[in-house]
Amino acid sequence: MRRLADADRIRTFMKAVGRAAKKKVRLYFTGGATAVLNDWRASTIDVDILMIPEDEHVFRELPNLKESLELNIELASPADFIPEVPGWQDRSPFIERNGTVSFYHYDPYAQALSKIERGHAQDEADVREMIVRGIVDLGELLRCFERIEPRLHRFPAIDPASFRRAVERVCSSAGGGGSVTRSRRTLRGRGRRQPRPGSRDPRDR
């Protein structure tokens, strides 16, 4: 039985990945890990990651880290559930660098849209926190949805009309498209972005 992942154990994982990597890698956290590192959740069931480019040394080390840290580590991102949101890498806030690995929070707009689409209670709570904390701007959230709307037919499990209504309901209930501080300045990290080299369902974890 794996233990819940709190902020200390996630940061221990980050240091271990930094030691294991043999080339420059960008590793993105999504779902519960973003919530935990920003203090609106104390722990999460799984640590969901996306690694670009892939590093075989890190992949080979992940089973050892799962055992030694008693963590559930999953390879997952919002793009597994909704169309990839254009510009997501530019909106992904930098956290820190360990060795050759730069750690980021996956684009909070893509995370919010993925959670809105599924609509579980924890998803809704996470989206509310993103809005209240100024991580997500409501006008930009709607614009991001409109950018992926023409490609929703590639995801047969999604009903486009229901998805749009859910996004509009969130924007309306939270006060419309008013201006909110941009995410890269409010998600916890070092307050600046590192340049990118080269050009189970995780959403409730």
Residue, then its C-alpha position, 0 to 999 in steps of 0.5 A: m500500500r503506497r502512502l499519500a504524497d505530501a509536499d516533502r515527499i514530492r520534493t524528495f522525488m524531484k531531487a531523486v529524478g534530478r540525480a537520475a537524469k542524464k540529459k536536459v529534461r522538462l518534467y511537468f506535474t499535474g493534478g494533485a501534485t500541483a495542488v499539494l505544492n501550492d498548499w490547497r491540498a495537504s496530500t495526493i494519492d498519485v504524482d502525475i508527470l509528463m517528461i519532455p523529452e523522455d529520458e530512459h535513465v529516469f524511466r528505469e529509476l521510476p520503479n525504484l522511486k515508487e518503492s523507496l518513497e512509497l509513491n504512486i507515480e503515473l505518466a499522465s497529463p490533461a492532453d490524455f483526456i482533452p485536446e492539447v491546449p495551444g500554448w500550454q508550454d508557455r503557460s506552464p509555470f517553472i518550479e525549480r531545477n534539480g540537476t539537468v531536470s527543470f520542473y514545471h506545473y502543467d498549464p493550469y488552464a489545461q488542468a482546469l479544463s480537464k477537471i471541468e470536463r469531468g466534473h467530480a467534486q474534487d475537480e470542482a474544488d480544485v478549479r475554484e481554488m485556481i480561480v480564487r488564488g488568481i491562478v486562472d483568469l476566467g476570460e482566458l479560460l473560455r478562450c482556451f476552451e474555444r481553441i480546443e472546441p473544434r477538435l473535441h470530436r477526436f475525443p468521443a467520450i466528450d459531449p462538446a455541448s455539455f463541456r461548453r455549458a460546464v465551462e460557461r457555468v464556471c465562468s458565470s458563477a465565478g463572476g464572468g471574465g474579469s481580470v485575474t492575475r496571470s498564473r505564471r506569477t501566482l503558482r508557487g515556484r521561484g517566480r520566473r520561467q526557465p527557457r525551454p530547450g528546443s522548440r488511473d484518471p489523474r484529474d482527481r488525484 
